[in-house]
Amino acid sequence: MISQRLRRAFAGPTAQTGPVEAVWNGVVIARSDSTVVVEGNHYFPPEAINRDFFEQNGKHTVCPWKGRASYYDVVVGADRNAAAAWYYPHPSPTAARIKNHVAFWGGVDVRSVPGA
């Protein structure tokens, strides 16, 4: 049986009302019209991130219901934001919607696209 928490996390439409972008150090590192919102985080489809600004990080964490997360460092110019992006390459069946989708923290500003 799916817990109430899981039902809330995946219930209903996303909170997105238009294009969303992720910005760090003044640079748009991801942009999408179709993020998946889980627990208040926008998960960007893998094709929506600009891979020029991402480097694999060896960090991993485990979420009891999503599975094992992997991390990217976000790199803009000479500045590195270690483990500022995470994704689930092999999520649990409950979290299959966010497979390989990327979410952000650590000062990355995720916002609606101005004027869109």
The first five atom37 places (N, CA, C, CB, O) and aatype in JSON, in Angstrom:
{
  "aatype": [12, 9, 15, 5, 1, 10, 1, 1, 0, 13, 0, 7, 14, 16, 0, 5, 16, 7, 14, 19, 6, 0, 19, 17, 2, 7, 19, 19, 9, 0, 1, 15, 3, 15, 16, 19, 19, 19, 6, 7, 2, 8, 18, 13, 14, 14, 6, 0, 9, 2, 1, 3, 13, 13, 6, 5, 2, 7, 11, 8, 16, 19, 4, 14, 17, 11, 7, 1, 0, 15, 18, 18, 3, 19, 19, 19, 7, 0, 3, 1, 2, 0, 0, 0, 0, 17, 18, 18, 14, 8, 14, 15, 14, 16, 0, 0, 1, 9, 11, 2, 8, 19, 0, 13, 17, 7, 7, 19, 3, 19, 1, 15, 19, 14, 7, 0],
  "atom_mask": [
    [1, 1, 1, 1, 1],
    [1, 1, 1, 1, 1],
    [1, 1, 1, 1, 1],
    [1, 1, 1, 1, 1],
    [1, 1, 1, 1, 1],
    [1, 1, 1, 1, 1],
    [1, 1, 1, 1, 1],
    [1, 1, 1, 1, 1],
    [1, 1, 1, 1, 1],
    [1, 1, 1, 1, 1],
    [1, 1, 1, 1, 1],
    [1, 1, 1, 0, 1],
    [1, 1, 1, 1, 1],
    [1, 1, 1, 1, 1],
    [1, 1, 1, 1, 1],
    [1, 1, 1, 1, 1],
    [1, 1, 1, 1, 1],
    [1, 1, 1, 0, 1],
    [1, 1, 1, 1, 1],
    [1, 1, 1, 1, 1],
    [1, 1, 1, 1, 1],
    [1, 1, 1, 1, 1],
    [1, 1, 1, 1, 1],
    [1, 1, 1, 1, 1],
    [1, 1, 1, 1, 1],
    [1, 1, 1, 0, 1],
    [1, 1, 1, 1, 1],
    [1, 1, 1, 1, 1],
    [1, 1, 1, 1, 1],
    [1, 1, 1, 1, 1],
    [1, 1, 1, 1, 1],
    [1, 1, 1, 1, 1],
    [1, 1, 1, 1, 1],
    [1, 1, 1, 1, 1],
    [1, 1, 1, 1, 1],
    [1, 1, 1, 1, 1],
    [1, 1, 1, 1, 1],
    [1, 1, 1, 1, 1],
    [1, 1, 1, 1, 1],
    [1, 1, 1, 0, 1],
    [1, 1, 1, 1, 1],
    [1, 1, 1, 1, 1],
    [1, 1, 1, 1, 1],
    [1, 1, 1, 1, 1],
    [1, 1, 1, 1, 1],
    [1, 1, 1, 1, 1],
    [1, 1, 1, 1, 1],
    [1, 1, 1, 1, 1],
    [1, 1, 1, 1, 1],
    [1, 1, 1, 1, 1],
    [1, 1, 1, 1, 1],
    [1, 1, 1, 1, 1],
    [1, 1, 1, 1, 1],
    [1, 1, 1, 1, 1],
    [1, 1, 1, 1, 1],
    [1, 1, 1, 1, 1],
    [1, 1, 1, 1, 1],
    [1, 1, 1, 0, 1],
    [1, 1, 1, 1, 1],
    [1, 1, 1, 1, 1],
    [1, 1, 1, 1, 1],
    [1, 1, 1, 1, 1],
    [1, 1, 1, 1, 1],
    [1, 1, 1, 1, 1],
    [1, 1, 1, 1, 1],
    [1, 1, 1, 1, 1],
    [1, 1, 1, 0, 1],
    [1, 1, 1, 1, 1],
    [1, 1, 1, 1, 1],
    [1, 1, 1, 1, 1],
    [1, 1, 1, 1, 1],
    [1, 1, 1, 1, 1],
    [1, 1, 1, 1, 1],
    [1, 1, 1, 1, 1],
    [1, 1, 1, 1, 1],
    [1, 1, 1, 1, 1],
    [1, 1, 1, 0, 1],
    [1, 1, 1, 1, 1],
    [1, 1, 1, 1, 1],
    [1, 1, 1, 1, 1],
    [1, 1, 1, 1, 1],
    [1, 1, 1, 1, 1],
    [1, 1, 1, 1, 1],
    [1, 1, 1, 1, 1],
    [1, 1, 1, 1, 1],
    [1, 1, 1, 1, 1],
    [1, 1, 1, 1, 1],
    [1, 1, 1, 1, 1],
    [1, 1, 1, 1, 1],
    [1, 1, 1, 1, 1],
    [1, 1, 1, 1, 1],
    [1, 1, 1, 1, 1],
    [1, 1, 1, 1, 1],
    [1, 1, 1, 1, 1],
    [1, 1, 1, 1, 1],
    [1, 1, 1, 1, 1],
    [1, 1, 1, 1, 1],
    [1, 1, 1, 1, 1],
    [1, 1, 1, 1, 1],
    [1, 1, 1, 1, 1],
    [1, 1, 1, 1, 1],
    [1, 1, 1, 1, 1],
    [1, 1, 1, 1, 1],
    [1, 1, 1, 1, 1],
    [1, 1, 1, 1, 1],
    [1, 1, 1, 0, 1],
    [1, 1, 1, 0, 1],
    [1, 1, 1, 1, 1],
    [1, 1, 1, 1, 1],
    [1, 1, 1, 1, 1],
    [1, 1, 1, 1, 1],
    [1, 1, 1, 1, 1],
    [1, 1, 1, 1, 1],
    [1, 1, 1, 1, 1],
    [1, 1, 1, 0, 1],
    [1, 1, 1, 1, 1]
  ],
  "atom_positions": [
    [[0.84, -1.18, 0.0], [0.0, 0.0, 0.0], [0.89, 1.25, 0.0], [-0.96, 0.0, 1.22], [1.87, 1.31, 0.74]],
    [[0.55, 2.22, -0.82], [1.33, 3.46, -0.91], [0.97, 4.35, 0.27], [1.06, 4.18, -2.26], [-0.21, 4.54, 0.59]],
    [[1.99, 4.91, 0.91], [1.77, 5.77, 2.06], [1.14, 7.09, 1.64], [3.09, 6.03, 2.79], [1.17, 7.47, 0.48]],
    [[0.56, 7.77, 2.62], [-0.03, 9.09, 2.37], [1.03, 10.05, 1.83], [-0.66, 9.66, 3.66], [0.74, 10.86, 0.94]],
    [[2.24, 9.96, 2.35], [3.32, 10.84, 1.89], [3.59, 10.65, 0.4], [4.61, 10.58, 2.7], [3.74, 11.62, -0.33]],
    [[3.64, 9.4, -0.04], [3.87, 9.13, -1.46], [2.72, 9.63, -2.31], [4.08, 7.64, -1.69], [2.94, 10.21, -3.37]],
    [[1.51, 9.42, -1.85], [0.36, 9.91, -2.62], [0.42, 11.42, -2.79], [-0.96, 9.52, -1.93], [0.16, 11.94, -3.87]],
    [[0.78, 12.13, -1.72], [0.88, 13.6, -1.81], [2.02, 14.01, -2.74], [1.1, 14.21, -0.41], [1.89, 14.98, -3.48]],
    [[3.13, 13.28, -2.7], [4.29, 13.64, -3.51], [4.0, 13.54, -5.01], [5.47, 12.74, -3.17], [4.51, 14.35, -5.79]],
    [[3.19, 12.56, -5.41], [2.94, 12.35, -6.83], [1.51, 12.65, -7.25], [3.27, 10.95, -7.19], [1.15, 12.41, -8.4]],
    [[0.68, 13.16, -6.35], [-0.73, 13.4, -6.67], [-0.9, 14.67, -7.49], [-1.57, 13.48, -5.4], [-0.19, 15.66, -7.28]],
    [[-1.83, 14.63, -8.41], [-2.26, 15.83, -9.13], [-1.22, 16.4, -10.08], [0.0, 0.0, 0.0], [-0.13, 15.84, -10.22]],
    [[-1.56, 17.51, -10.73], [-0.66, 18.14, -11.68], [0.5, 18.82, -10.95], [-1.41, 19.16, -12.54], [0.43, 19.08, -9.75]],
    [[1.56, 19.09, -11.7], [2.69, 19.8, -11.1], [2.28, 21.23, -10.81], [3.92, 19.75, -12.04], [1.25, 21.71, -11.3]],
    [[3.08, 21.91, -10.02], [2.83, 23.31, -9.68], [3.27, 24.24, -10.8], [3.54, 23.68, -8.39], [3.09, 25.45, -10.7]],
    [[3.84, 23.7, -11.84], [4.39, 24.48, -12.93], [3.29, 25.13, -13.75], [5.27, 23.62, -13.82], [2.3, 24.47, -14.11]],
    [[3.45, 26.42, -14.06], [2.47, 27.12, -14.89], [3.09, 27.64, -16.18], [1.86, 28.28, -14.11], [2.42, 28.34, -16.94]],
    [[4.3, 27.31, -16.45], [4.99, 27.73, -17.66], [6.43, 27.26, -17.59], [0.0, 0.0, 0.0], [6.77, 26.44, -16.74]],
    [[7.27, 27.76, -18.47], [8.67, 27.34, -18.46], [9.35, 27.66, -17.12], [9.43, 28.02, -19.61], [9.08, 28.68, -16.49]],
    [[10.23, 26.75, -16.72], [11.0, 26.9, -15.49], [12.47, 26.8, -15.87], [10.61, 25.82, -14.42], [12.85, 26.05, -16.76]],
    [[13.3, 27.59, -15.17], [14.73, 27.52, -15.42], [15.49, 27.42, -14.11], [15.19, 28.74, -16.22], [15.02, 27.85, -13.05]],
    [[16.68, 26.84, -14.2], [17.6, 26.78, -13.07], [18.78, 27.67, -13.41], [18.05, 25.29, -12.77], [19.38, 27.54, -14.48]],
    [[19.11, 28.58, -12.49], [20.16, 29.57, -12.74], [21.18, 29.52, -11.6], [19.56, 31.0, -12.88], [20.82, 29.5, -10.43]],
    [[22.45, 29.5, -11.98], [23.51, 29.61, -10.98], [24.59, 30.52, -11.52], [24.1, 28.22, -10.62], [25.01, 30.39, -12.67]],
    [[25.05, 31.44, -10.68], [26.07, 32.43, -11.07], [25.66, 33.21, -12.32], [27.42, 31.75, -11.32], [26.5, 33.55, -13.15]],
    [[24.36, 33.48, -12.45], [23.86, 34.26, -13.56], [23.72, 33.52, -14.87], [0.0, 0.0, 0.0], [23.41, 34.13, -15.9]],
    [[23.94, 32.2, -14.87], [23.88, 31.4, -16.09], [22.72, 30.41, -15.98], [25.23, 30.64, -16.32], [22.54, 29.74, -14.96]],
    [[21.92, 30.33, -17.06], [20.84, 29.34, -17.11], [21.49, 27.98, -17.39], [19.76, 29.71, -18.22], [22.09, 27.77, -18.44]],
    [[21.35, 27.07, -16.43], [21.96, 25.75, -16.57], [20.94, 24.67, -16.96], [22.65, 25.36, -15.27], [21.3, 23.57, -17.36]],
    [[19.65, 25.02, -16.83], [18.57, 24.1, -17.24], [17.31, 24.92, -17.5], [18.31, 23.0, -16.15], [17.08, 25.96, -16.87]],
    [[16.5, 24.42, -18.44], [15.23, 25.1, -18.75], [14.27, 24.06, -19.32], [15.43, 26.3, -19.76], [14.66, 23.23, -20.15]],
    [[13.01, 24.12, -18.86], [12.03, 23.13, -19.34], [10.61, 23.64, -19.18], [12.2, 21.81, -18.6], [10.3, 24.43, -18.28]],
    [[9.74, 23.15, -20.07], [8.3, 23.36, -19.96], [7.64, 22.17, -19.27], [7.67, 23.58, -21.34], [6.43, 22.17, -19.06]],
    [[8.43, 21.14, -18.92], [7.81, 19.92, -18.4], [8.61, 19.31, -17.25], [7.66, 18.9, -19.51], [9.04, 18.15, -17.33]],
    [[8.81, 20.07, -16.19], [9.44, 19.5, -15.01], [8.41, 18.68, -14.24], [10.06, 20.6, -14.11], [7.2, 18.86, -14.42]],
    [[8.89, 17.8, -13.39], [8.03, 17.04, -12.48], [8.32, 17.58, -11.09], [8.29, 15.47, -12.58], [9.47, 17.59, -10.65]],
    [[7.29, 18.02, -10.39], [7.48, 18.58, -9.06], [7.21, 17.5, -8.01], [6.55, 19.81, -8.83], [6.12, 16.92, -7.96]],
    [[8.22, 17.23, -7.19], [8.12, 16.25, -6.11], [8.64, 16.91, -4.84], [8.93, 14.93, -6.45], [9.77, 17.4, -4.81]],
    [[7.83, 16.92, -3.82], [8.21, 17.5, -2.53], [8.77, 18.9, -2.69], [9.23, 16.62, -1.84], [9.72, 19.27, -2.01]],
    [[8.18, 19.69, -3.58], [8.58, 21.08, -3.78], [9.78, 21.28, -4.68], [0.0, 0.0, 0.0], [10.16, 22.43, -4.94]],
    [[10.39, 20.22, -5.17], [11.55, 20.34, -6.07], [11.13, 20.08, -7.51], [12.65, 19.35, -5.65], [10.41, 19.13, -7.8]],
    [[11.59, 20.94, -8.41], [11.39, 20.72, -9.84], [12.46, 19.75, -10.33], [11.43, 22.06, -10.64], [13.65, 20.02, -10.18]],
    [[12.04, 18.65, -10.91], [12.95, 17.69, -11.54], [12.9, 17.93, -13.05], [12.56, 16.2, -11.19], [11.87, 17.73, -13.69]],
    [[14.04, 18.36, -13.6], [14.16, 18.69, -15.01], [14.47, 17.43, -15.82], [15.24, 19.76, -15.24], [15.3, 16.63, -15.4]],
    [[13.81, 17.26, -16.97], [14.15, 16.11, -17.83], [15.62, 16.19, -18.23], [13.24, 16.08, -19.1], [16.17, 17.28, -18.34]],
    [[16.27, 15.04, -18.45], [17.71, 15.07, -18.74], [18.08, 15.92, -19.95], [18.19, 13.66, -18.96], [19.15, 16.52, -19.98]],
    [[17.21, 15.97, -20.95], [17.53, 16.78, -22.15], [17.39, 18.28, -21.9], [16.62, 16.37, -23.31], [17.75, 19.08, -22.76]],
    [[16.87, 18.68, -20.73], [16.66, 20.1, -20.43], [17.87, 20.74, -19.75], [15.44, 20.26, -19.56], [17.91, 21.96, -19.59]],
    [[18.85, 19.93, -19.35], [20.02, 20.53, -18.69], [21.12, 20.77, -19.72], [20.54, 19.61, -17.55], [21.27, 20.02, -20.68]],
    [[21.88, 21.85, -19.5], [23.0, 22.16, -20.37], [24.23, 21.42, -19.83], [23.26, 23.71, -20.46], [24.85, 21.87, -18.87]],
    [[24.56, 20.31, -20.43], [25.61, 19.42, -19.93], [26.98, 20.09, -19.84], [25.72, 18.2, -20.82], [27.87, 19.57, -19.17]],
    [[27.17, 21.22, -20.51], [28.44, 21.95, -20.42], [28.74, 22.38, -18.99], [28.41, 23.17, -21.34], [29.9, 22.62, -18.65]],
    [[27.71, 22.48, -18.15], [27.89, 22.99, -16.8], [27.8, 21.91, -15.71], [26.86, 24.04, -16.53], [27.71, 22.23, -14.53]],
    [[27.83, 20.64, -16.1], [27.66, 19.55, -15.14], [28.85, 18.59, -15.19], [26.36, 18.8, -15.42], [29.3, 18.18, -16.26]],
    [[29.34, 18.24, -13.99], [30.39, 17.22, -13.88], [29.95, 16.21, -12.84], [31.78, 17.86, -13.49], [29.42, 16.58, -11.78]],
    [[30.16, 14.94, -13.14], [29.77, 13.88, -12.22], [30.47, 14.08, -10.88], [30.11, 12.49, -12.81], [31.64, 14.46, -10.83]],
    [[29.75, 13.82, -9.8], [30.29, 13.88, -8.44], [30.11, 12.48, -7.85], [29.57, 15.0, -7.56], [29.09, 11.83, -8.12]],
    [[31.04, 12.0, -7.06], [30.97, 10.66, -6.51], [29.99, 10.49, -5.36], [0.0, 0.0, 0.0], [29.85, 9.39, -4.83]],
    [[29.32, 11.56, -4.97], [28.4, 11.49, -3.83], [27.13, 10.7, -4.18], [28.03, 12.9, -3.35], [26.62, 10.79, -5.29]],
    [[26.65, 9.94, -3.21], [25.38, 9.22, -3.33], [24.66, 9.3, -1.99], [25.61, 7.73, -3.75], [25.29, 9.28, -0.93]],
    [[23.35, 9.39, -2.05], [22.52, 9.33, -0.86], [21.36, 8.4, -1.16], [22.01, 10.76, -0.42], [21.11, 8.05, -2.31]],
    [[20.65, 7.99, -0.12], [19.51, 7.1, -0.31], [18.27, 7.72, 0.29], [19.79, 5.72, 0.32], [18.25, 8.12, 1.46]],
    [[17.23, 7.8, -0.52], [15.9, 8.22, -0.06], [15.11, 6.93, 0.16], [15.18, 9.19, -1.1], [15.13, 6.05, -0.71]],
    [[14.42, 6.8, 1.29], [13.71, 5.54, 1.56], [12.65, 5.19, 0.54], [13.09, 5.61, 2.9], [12.3, 4.01, 0.4]],
    [[12.11, 6.16, -0.19], [11.06, 5.81, -1.16], [11.43, 6.11, -2.6], [9.81, 6.53, -0.82], [10.78, 5.58, -3.5]],
    [[12.45, 6.94, -2.86], [12.85, 7.21, -4.24], [14.02, 6.34, -4.67], [13.23, 8.68, -4.4], [14.13, 5.99, -5.85]],
    [[14.87, 5.97, -3.73], [16.02, 5.13, -4.06], [17.34, 5.86, -3.88], [0.0, 0.0, 0.0], [17.44, 6.8, -3.09]],
    [[18.35, 5.41, -4.62], [19.71, 5.95, -4.49], [19.91, 7.11, -5.46], [20.75, 4.85, -4.76], [19.74, 6.98, -6.67]],
    [[20.27, 8.26, -4.89], [20.53, 9.46, -5.7], [22.01, 9.57, -6.03], [20.05, 10.72, -4.95], [22.87, 9.22, -5.23]],
    [[22.28, 10.06, -7.22], [23.63, 10.41, -7.66], [23.67, 11.93, -7.82], [24.02, 9.67, -9.0], [22.63, 12.57, -7.94]],
    [[24.87, 12.49, -7.82], [25.02, 13.95, -7.82], [25.93, 14.44, -8.92], [25.55, 14.41, -6.49], [26.81, 13.74, -9.41]],
    [[25.67, 15.69, -9.31], [26.54, 16.43, -10.21], [27.07, 17.66, -9.47], [25.78, 16.85, -11.51], [26.39, 18.21, -8.6]],
    [[28.28, 18.08, -9.81], [28.75, 19.41, -9.47], [28.28, 20.32, -10.59], [30.33, 19.46, -9.28], [28.26, 19.93, -11.76]],
    [[27.9, 21.54, -10.24], [27.57, 22.54, -11.24], [28.8, 23.44, -11.36], [26.26, 23.37, -10.85], [29.27, 23.98, -10.36]],
    [[29.31, 23.59, -12.58], [30.54, 24.35, -12.81], [30.27, 25.44, -13.84], [31.69, 23.41, -13.28], [29.89, 25.16, -14.98]],
    [[30.47, 26.69, -13.41], [30.31, 27.84, -14.3], [31.6, 28.64, -14.22], [29.06, 28.73, -13.9], [31.94, 29.2, -13.18]],
    [[32.32, 28.67, -15.33], [33.62, 29.33, -15.34], [34.54, 28.62, -14.36], [0.0, 0.0, 0.0], [34.7, 27.4, -14.42]],
    [[35.16, 29.39, -13.46], [36.08, 28.83, -12.47], [35.36, 28.45, -11.18], [37.19, 29.83, -12.17], [36.0, 27.96, -10.24]],
    [[34.05, 28.67, -11.11], [33.29, 28.41, -9.88], [32.62, 27.04, -9.92], [32.24, 29.49, -9.67], [32.01, 26.65, -10.91]],
    [[32.75, 26.33, -8.81], [32.17, 24.99, -8.69], [31.19, 24.97, -7.52], [33.28, 23.91, -8.49], [31.52, 25.43, -6.42]],
    [[30.0, 24.45, -7.75], [28.99, 24.25, -6.71], [28.87, 22.74, -6.54], [27.59, 24.93, -7.1], [28.14, 22.07, -7.27]],
    [[29.59, 22.21, -5.55], [29.7, 20.76, -5.37], [28.36, 20.14, -4.98], [30.75, 20.45, -4.31], [27.68, 20.61, -4.07]],
    [[28.01, 19.08, -5.68], [26.79, 18.29, -5.4], [25.53, 19.14, -5.37], [26.94, 17.56, -4.07], [24.63, 18.9, -4.57]],
    [[25.47, 20.13, -6.24], [24.31, 21.04, -6.27], [23.15, 20.48, -7.08], [24.71, 22.37, -6.84], [22.06, 21.06, -7.06]],
    [[23.36, 19.39, -7.77], [22.3, 18.78, -8.58], [22.27, 17.28, -8.28], [22.53, 19.04, -10.11], [23.31, 16.65, -8.11]],
    [[21.05, 16.73, -8.23], [20.95, 15.29, -7.99], [19.92, 14.67, -8.92], [20.58, 15.01, -6.54], [19.05, 15.35, -9.47]],
    [[20.04, 13.36, -9.08], [19.13, 12.62, -9.95], [19.1, 11.17, -9.5], [19.58, 12.73, -11.45], [19.96, 10.72, -8.74]],
    [[18.1, 10.44, -9.98], [17.92, 9.03, -9.65], [18.05, 8.18, -10.92], [16.55, 8.79, -8.96], [17.09, 8.08, -11.68]],
    [[19.23, 7.57, -11.16], [19.4, 6.77, -12.37], [18.59, 5.47, -12.34], [20.86, 6.44, -12.57], [18.2, 4.95, -13.39]],
    [[18.32, 4.96, -11.15], [17.56, 3.72, -11.01], [16.58, 3.88, -9.84], [18.51, 2.49, -10.76], [16.75, 3.25, -8.8]],
    [[15.55, 4.73, -10.01], [14.64, 4.98, -8.9], [13.77, 3.77, -8.58], [13.75, 6.18, -9.21], [13.68, 2.82, -9.35]],
    [[13.15, 3.84, -7.42], [12.18, 2.8, -7.06], [11.01, 2.87, -8.05], [11.67, 2.99, -5.58], [10.83, 3.89, -8.72]],
    [[10.23, 1.82, -8.17], [9.06, 1.86, -9.07], [8.12, 3.03, -8.76], [8.29, 0.55, -8.97], [7.5, 3.59, -9.67]],
    [[8.0, 3.39, -7.5], [7.12, 4.5, -7.11], [7.61, 5.82, -7.69], [7.03, 4.61, -5.59], [6.8, 6.7, -8.0]],
    [[8.91, 5.98, -7.83], [9.49, 7.24, -8.31], [9.92, 7.17, -9.77], [10.68, 7.61, -7.45], [10.72, 8.0, -10.21]],
    [[9.42, 6.22, -10.52], [9.85, 6.02, -11.91], [9.69, 7.28, -12.76], [9.05, 4.89, -12.53], [10.45, 7.47, -13.72]],
    [[8.74, 8.14, -12.44], [8.53, 9.38, -13.22], [9.74, 10.29, -13.26], [7.36, 10.14, -12.65], [9.89, 11.09, -14.18]],
    [[10.61, 10.18, -12.25], [11.75, 11.1, -12.19], [13.07, 10.44, -12.57], [11.86, 11.69, -10.8], [14.14, 10.99, -12.3]],
    [[13.02, 9.28, -13.19], [14.25, 8.61, -13.61], [15.1, 9.56, -14.46], [13.93, 7.32, -14.4], [14.65, 10.08, -15.48]],
    [[16.34, 9.76, -14.02], [17.34, 10.61, -14.69], [16.97, 12.09, -14.75], [17.56, 10.11, -16.07], [17.72, 12.87, -15.34]],
    [[15.86, 12.5, -14.16], [15.52, 13.92, -14.07], [16.41, 14.57, -13.01], [14.0, 14.12, -13.72], [16.78, 13.91, -12.04]],
    [[16.75, 15.82, -13.2], [17.72, 16.51, -12.34], [17.03, 17.6, -11.52], [18.86, 17.11, -13.18], [16.27, 18.41, -12.05]],
    [[17.32, 17.6, -10.21], [16.82, 18.63, -9.3], [18.02, 19.37, -8.7], [15.91, 18.0, -8.17], [19.16, 18.92, -8.8]],
    [[17.73, 20.5, -8.07], [18.82, 21.38, -7.61], [18.61, 21.86, -6.18], [18.94, 22.58, -8.54], [17.5, 21.89, -5.66]],
    [[19.73, 22.24, -5.57], [19.76, 22.93, -4.3], [21.08, 23.68, -4.23], [19.58, 21.95, -3.09], [21.72, 23.89, -5.26]],
    [[21.51, 24.08, -3.04], [22.83, 24.69, -2.89], [22.98, 26.02, -3.57], [0.0, 0.0, 0.0], [24.04, 26.32, -4.13]],
    [[21.95, 26.84, -3.54], [22.06, 28.17, -4.13], [21.65, 28.26, -5.59], [0.0, 0.0, 0.0], [21.68, 29.35, -6.17]],
    [[21.29, 27.14, -6.21], [20.78, 27.2, -7.59], [19.36, 27.73, -7.51], [20.84, 25.77, -8.3], [18.52, 27.2, -6.77]],
    [[19.08, 28.78, -8.27], [17.77, 29.44, -8.26], [16.89, 28.78, -9.31], [17.91, 30.97, -8.51], [17.16, 28.9, -10.51]],
    [[15.84, 28.1, -8.86], [14.86, 27.49, -9.79], [13.65, 28.4, -9.79], [14.48, 26.01, -9.36], [13.04, 28.63, -8.74]],
    [[13.3, 28.91, -10.97], [12.25, 29.94, -11.04], [11.5, 29.86, -12.36], [12.85, 31.34, -10.87], [11.96, 29.27, -13.33]],
    [[10.32, 30.48, -12.36], [9.57, 30.62, -13.6], [10.36, 31.54, -14.53], [8.12, 31.19, -13.34], [11.03, 32.47, -14.08]],
    [[10.27, 31.26, -15.82], [10.98, 32.08, -16.81], [10.28, 33.42, -16.91], [11.05, 31.37, -18.21], [9.08, 33.48, -17.2]],
    [[11.02, 34.51, -16.69], [10.42, 35.84, -16.77], [9.85, 36.11, -18.17], [11.47, 36.91, -16.4], [10.49, 35.8, -19.18]],
    [[8.67, 36.67, -18.21], [8.06, 37.07, -19.47], [7.49, 35.94, -20.32], [0.0, 0.0, 0.0], [7.02, 36.17, -21.43]],
    [[7.54, 34.72, -19.8], [7.05, 33.59, -20.58], [5.57, 33.36, -20.36], [7.82, 32.34, -20.24], [5.0, 32.44, -20.94]]
  ]
}
